[in-house]
Amino acid sequence: MKKTTLSFLLLITLMFITNFIVSDAASASNPVLDTTGKMVRAGFNYLVVPVRKDLGAELGLAFIGTQVCPLGIGPRLNPNDGILPIIFFPVNSKKGVIRESTDLNVEFLETYTICKHLSNVWRLDRYNHQEEDHHVITNGGVKGNPGRDTIANWFKIVKYGAGYKFLFCPSVCNYCEVICKNVGILLQNNGQALLALSNEPLEVVFKKM
């Protein structure tokens, strides 16, 4: 009887693990879609638009507090600010389609900024806001070269609601201890929202230019 019970429990456990692996692999293989239902592709220009309209328009560069550089990432508040297309680069440069739960670099199309010594590649950085430390997304990252030295520059896109969310949970370094958290918003005193690690993700959609 004990042997039968043990075998049954083992079978259930194996079924659970198998289903988890299959569902996870299926999720990871799903292509990310733009607002027209077409697949998002590496190297093409897109606008990343928050679903919450009260935050502002598409994502762009924004000041973090009173500091000059690096710049943060957040919805565009000023209609006079030019739009900034975004380009995605998957960890496997041979892949032309952006897929869910896959490591990728995010970069604003080359543009002039006051931080001209920094790249426009997204990276994770620290910022002290109202006497609390936060992890915010800034410019100044490094594109490519996956590994320990570039761990802060890798993000993932995951299906969320009717759109998608960004996730910081890089898997480009097998032996590194990393933070795994949603990318949400940090609201500054001036009303400017910044992308930051948060328990509540920011839902976005991708509009091809």
N, C-alpha and C positions, 0 to 999 in steps of 0.2 A: 504493500500500500504506500509506504514511504517512497519507494522507488518510483512508483507511478506518479505520485504527487510531484516529486522532484523533476521528473521528465516533463510533466505538463508545464511547470513553472519555467523550466529552461526553454521550452518551445515558445511560450508567451513572450519571454524576454528576447529571444532571437527575432520573433516577428516584430516586436516593437522597435528593435534596433534597425532591422531591415527597412521597415516603413519609414523610420526617421531619416535614414541615409537616402532612400529613394526620393522622399519628398523634398529633402534639402537639396539634393542634386537637381531635381526638377525645377525648384525655385531658382537655383543659381543659373540654370540654363535659359530661363525666360529672358527674351530681349526687352530692354527698356524702350518704351514707346513714347513718341512725341504727341502733341495735341491733335495731330491729324491721324493718329493710329499707326504711323510709320515707325520703323525701327530707328533708334538713335544710333548714329554712327560716329566712330572715332575720326577726329580731324575736321568735322563739320561744325559750323557755327550755330549755337543755340542761345536763346534767352531762357534763364531759369526764373520762373515767375511763381511767387508765393500764392497759394490758394486764398489765404487771408488778405483781403484787399485793404484792410485798415492799416497794414504794416507798410504799405508802399507798393511800388512797381517792381520790375524785375531786379535781380541782384546786381550789385555793383560794388565799387570800393567806397569805404566810409571811414571817417576819422574815429579813432578809439579814444574817447575822453579828450584830453588836451594834448596827447602826444601826436607827433607828426608821422613818424614811421616806426614800425610798419603800419599799413592801413588794414582796417578790418573789412569784412564782407557783410553786406546788408542790403535790404530793399532800398531802391532809389526813392528818396523823398522829394528831391528838387527836380521838377519837370525840365529845367534848363540843363541839367546834367546829361551828357551824352550817354546813350545806351552802350553797354559793354557785352559783346557776344562772349560766350564761354565755349571752350573746346575741351573734349574729354580724351584722355589717353589711357587705354587699359594697360595693365601690367604686362600682358602679352601683346607686344607691338604688332604682331602679325594678325591679330583679330580686328576685324573692321566693324563689328557690331558691339555695342555696349550692352552687357548683360547684367542682370540683377546679382547682387551679392558678390561682385567681382572687384578686386582692387583696381583703382584707377587714380590718375592725377587729374586735377581740374585746373584749368588755366584761362584767365581772361585773355582775349585777343590783344595782341601787342598794342599798347596805348601809352601816351605820355602821362606820367604822374609825378608828383613832387618826390616820390620815393624811387627815382629813376635808377638808383643803384640796386634795387631789389626786383626780383622777378615777379610776375603776376600769377605764379603757381600757388594754389592754396596750401596752407600748412597749419598745423595746430600750434598754438602759442598760449602763454599765460598772461592774464591781465587782472589786476587788482581793482575791483569795482565795489565801492561802498564798503571798504575794509574786508572784502571777501575775495579770495582767489577764484578765478574762472578760467576755463579753457576756451579760448575764442579762436576763430578761424581768421587768419591773416594772409597777406601776400608774402612773398619772399621764400617760397618753397623751391625744391629741386625736382625737376621732371626726370622720371626714369630712375635707373640704377637701384632697383628694389633691394632692400636689406636693412640692416640695423641703423645705418647712418641716415637713411631717408624715411624712417618709420613714421615721422610726423606728417608726411606729404601724401599719404594714401587714404582714400575714402571709398565708400561703397554706396551704391544706389539700391534701395529696397522698396518694393511695392508698399504703399501706405494709403489707405482710404481710396479715393478716386484717383489719386496721383501717386507721388513717390516721396521718399524721405532720403536724406543723406545719413549715412552711418559711419562713425569712426571706429573701426575695429580691424586694423590692418593685419593681414596674414602673410606679409612678405618676409617675415622673419620668424622662423619656427621656434627659436629659443628665447625670443624677447617677451618680456612681460608688457602687455599693452592695455590701454583703457578700451573698453567696448561700450560705447554710448551713442545715443541718438544725437544728431545735430539739430538743435532747436534755436531759440533766440534769447538774447540778453538785451533787455530794453534799457537804453541810456536815459539820463535825465532830460536830454534834448528831444526825446521822442524817436531817435534813430535806433532801430533794432540791429543788433549784430548777430551773426551766426556764432553759436557757442554750443558746447556740449550740454545737453539737458535731458531730463527725464521725459519731457514732452517734445516730440519731434515737430519740425516745421514741414508741413505738406507743400510740395511744389509740383509744377508741371514744366515740361520742356517744349519750347516753341522754336521750331527751326526757322532760321533766317534765310 
